[in-house]
Each structure stands twice: as structure tokens, then as C-alpha cells.
Amino acid sequence: MHHDVEAADPPIWRRYETHEIAAAHDVISQACVGIELRSHHVAGQFTYQQESAQAGPVLVGRVRCGADIEAHFVDPLTDLLFLSVLRGQVETTDGRDRAWTGPGGALLNPTGRPFTNICRDFDIYCVNLDPFIVTEAATERTGIDPVDFRFEAMAPISREMGQFWHSTTVHLYDLFNGPSEPLSSPLVVGAAVDLVASAALAVFPNSAMAVPHRVEAVPLPAGPVRRAVSFIETHFAEAVTATQIAEAARVSPRALQAAFRRQLGTTPMAYLRRTRLDRAHRDLLGTDPTQGATVAEIAHRWGYPHTGRFAADYRAAHGQSPSDTLHT
């Protein structure tokens, strides 16, 4: 069966810069409905710069401002909004909790209730993410009921994990701001979304952290694994999730993961990655480098934004570098 990966829409980039405080307020108010703004300690030459890129359900941006801005979010947020600080300070309070961070740190703004951000002479990255994406990831990994999942604090669980989130955000920003070819693959975009959701679950306190990681007590028969393998081999060119594989197998994600480990010595997502690597192997063998085919192009096609990671996984699976295969 022949599989083709359809191209994804390119990231939507927006850039804006002004030296007028009123204009900056207008732009922020348009992006965040239901927000009240005040500016203090304005620099002699005021500058406001805003950049953002959206690919799939993730939006990543960078905002620089030569003033202190007090932002009252009168209308509660529905999307998750993560902030990472390069310069300055950010303080967030919602009347019950207060958190602040400086360069290299991170914060998660609360959802469902009003809050205030005070950003002082700042340069920050921000990531907007649909809560459904993280809830689905939590359900896949821990089996928690979606109605029981929630984030429980604005600050990371530790300073080191806050720095990890900061690094993840910088990586995501560089990916979205880099060459467009990798992001033409829905598999690459899917991997970026999965990375952000997984990092959020690891960094910010949430109810899934208390869910015990237990193995299903009753071993599954072979049927669910066969159904899952059939689904993977039919849909591996699509941006499928562990939940979708489990739904096709008609069992829970946790039960399917335990059955895969017991029967195949791997996991559903690892089996999916190996299937894509095998297809990449076929593509490398079947294309002509003298006609312009490259390792990077094939890596992007099968979900790898960076050729270094692809080369390492490919060598582990096939015993040689992708470049050697391509030029054989």
C-alpha cells in the first residue's frame, strides 16, 4: 500500500513594532479580549515588538517592551498561556495565589478566573495551547479521567524544571521561526505539539502527577494488539495519537501499552516510529540523490524536524547512516 504525507499549512507569522504606547495597548487589546492595560516607567525611547507564529493548535510568540505593563485579564482565559522570561520580571496574581519569575524562569497563567500580570521592562516568550491537547496527553499517559485533570499552580515544580520549560519554549520558537519545509509535514507539527504537552505535564503541578502508574492486572488477548498494529500500518503517514490507536484497538491507552510491552516488547508509539523509519528507509533506497533528493527532505516527510535525531534513530534501526543508504 502506498502512503503519502499531505503537506500541512505553513505557520502563520505575524510581526508588529511601534514606538507609541497607545498603539501597543491597541494591539494587545485586540489579541486579548477583555483586558485592561496600564503602563509605568516608560523608557526614553519606548519600543514595543511582537512576533507570533501558529502551527496546528500551538501558537508561540515573543514580546519585547521598554516599559512596565500591568495587564488585568477581566475575562478569564480559556486557552493555556505559558510565559518564559528572557529579560525583566513577570508577576501573576489571581486573588488567591501569586507567582513571579525572572530571566530563565516560567509561569502558567490561570484559566477560568480573572488575574493580573505585571511585566517589568520585559522580553518574554509565550505559548498558547488548547487545554484539550494537554488533557488528552495526560489521559494517554496516566489513564486519568479527563474531567479530573487540571493544573494546580502557576509556578513550575522546581527551578530546574522551569529552566527546562524555558529551553523547550526557545526550541519551539526557533523551530517555528526556522525553515518552512519541516513544518510542511503534519508529523513534525504533531511531534512539536506532543513535546509541548508532555513538557507542560512534567513541569507544572497538575492532578495527573498523583495518578499511580500501575500495570493493568488482567493481560489482554492478542486481538487488541492486532487491531492496533493494523491501524498503525494503515495510518502511519497521518498525525495519529496514542488515544486514537487505543480507540481502534477498543481498549484503554494504558491497557494497550501494557499489552504491547508484554506481547511485542515495545509501545504503540515506538512501533509507530519504527514503521515510519522503515518507510523512510524505503524512500532513501528508492530516490536518486543526483535528482536533488536529500536526507533532510525525507526526515521532514516522516516527522523529524532535525536530521541529527533522525540520523541517530535511523542508525539504531537500520545499522547505517541515512546518508549512506541514500547514496548506495
Secondary structure, DSSP 8 states (H G I E B T S, - for coil): -----------EEEEEEES-HHHHHHHHHHHSTTEEEEEES--SS--EEEEEEEETTEEEEEEEESSEEEEEE-S--SSEEEEEEEEEEEEEE-SS-EEEE-TT-EEEE-SSS-EEEEEEEEEEEEEEE-HHHHHHHHHHHH---GGG--B--SS-SSHHHHHHHHHHHHHHHHHHTS-SSGGGSHHHHHHHHHHHHHHHHHHS-BGGGGS-----SS---HHHHHHHHHHHHHHTTS---HHHHHHHHTS-HHHHHHHHHHHHSS-HHHHHHHHHHHHHHHHHHHS-GGGT--HHHHHHHTT-SSHHHHHHHHHHHHSS-HHHHHT-
